[in-house]
Amino acid sequence: MKTDKNRQISRRRFVQRTAAVGVAAGGFPYIARGALDNGPIKVGVVGCGGRGSGAMINCIDADKAVQITAVADVFADRIDGALEKLAKKGQSVPKDKQFLGFDAYEKLLETDVELVILATPPHFRPAQLAAAIAAGKHVFMEKPVAVDAPGIRSILESGEQAKSKNLGIVAGTQRRHQKPYVELMKRIGDGEIGEIVGGNAYWNQSQLWYRNRKDEWSQMEWMIRDWVNWSWLSGDHVVEQHVHNLDIINWAIGTHPVEVVAMGGRHRRVTGDQYDCFSADLTFPNGVHVHSMCRQINGCENNVSERVVGTKGTANWRGGTGRLNKVSVTGGRTAYEQEHVDLIASIRSGQPLNEAQNVAWATLTAIMIRESAYTGRKLEWNDFIKSNDRLGPSQYALGDVPEIARWGGNAPTPGRA
């Protein structure tokens, strides 16, 4: 059995190692500059909506060698929108490399792209990552990476497959590449705040966007276009958005929680079947408790931040600034670009980054909060990760999808689920 001292050393090594990954990839820009003559980097984009096209532009801005050579989406207008943004960067994609449909990603992976951006709704991420790794592609995938435990197990397996093939995987948890986080995590790993004894994670903001159903949209099309409001597609906002903050807590502590108790509710959400707010108690090894809270309701006080308390001090992050005791850290390249810089630099160095486990742990932490709140039950990590409960339809087509309604089309009621 490990002693408390050994656990502390183990945690510090974990934090130091993961912080060092960001420094190694992002702190030596000569690696990227020195490799620009190696030829173009052919990149494919799967999911051409707002975040997909945004990640596409971030990738282009991160490295002059990036060329977008293929795109895929379920909807033609999403591809058209991405191509318009691409044209402003002086690039284009030939018609025969523009793929439509639920199987569009499979067609894209058959092309000669070397790096693929996965930015469809999170429900589809596990299957698409598995296919990308099987096809021998490096991957940038947006967070979160799944909406249920079977999806998480698939992500973890794909991460191991990527290691065996020396393929890179970087996730859209961009705080892992942001200067205030990387530098303070190294200080935490060096023991500057002592052993962590607690913390807080918040993402409280106003109502997020939504889409009202149009007459010409099938149920499936409406849900996909309105995806952030449906738990089978997004995981609920605690998974889709709060995963960022939870990832920081896991990173600082060096592991994931062992059990979760949560509550939440639906008050003013306009569409979908999700909650407006969640509050959770996360229990980590050694009895460390962290309070997690997220909310999407207009007219309330906003707070997006993380805080960890140690036996020798406190570290917190908010608004692009990190503070550890009396030390403040700001600045650095925009994290949305830095994550692509780091991925490409790591691939060129022959030691590609692999963030599959980190983002899978953070995503499952959020999923457990959701399910605890939905059901009113305490959940334990070692049991929940084995769950075979899968969200979403078994087949994908633009029509009605009655089988996805876990709660009869309404938000879940704790104690009755």
Buried (B, 14 or more C-beta within 10 A) or exposed (E): EEEEEEBBEEBBEBBBEBBBBBBBBBBEEEBBEEBEEEEEBBBBBBBBBEBBBBBBBBBBBBBEBBBBBBBBBBBEEBBEBBBEBBEEEEBEBEEEBBBBBBEBBBBBBEBEBBBBBBBBBBBBBBBBBBBBBEBEBBBBBBBBBBBBBBBBBBBBBBBEBBBEBEBBBBBBBBBBBBBBBBBBBBBBBEBBBEBBBBBBBBBBBEBBEEBEBEEEBBBBBBBBBBBBBBBBBBBBBBBBBBBBBBBBBBBBBBBBBBBBBBBBBBEEBEBBBBBBBBBBBBBBBBEBEBBBBBBBBEEBEEBBBBBBBBEEBBBBBBEBEBBBEEEEBEEBBBBBBBBBBBBBBBBBBEBBBBBBBBBBBBBBBBBBBBBBBBBBBEBEBEEBBEBEEBBBBEEBEBEEBEEBEBEEEEBBEBEEE
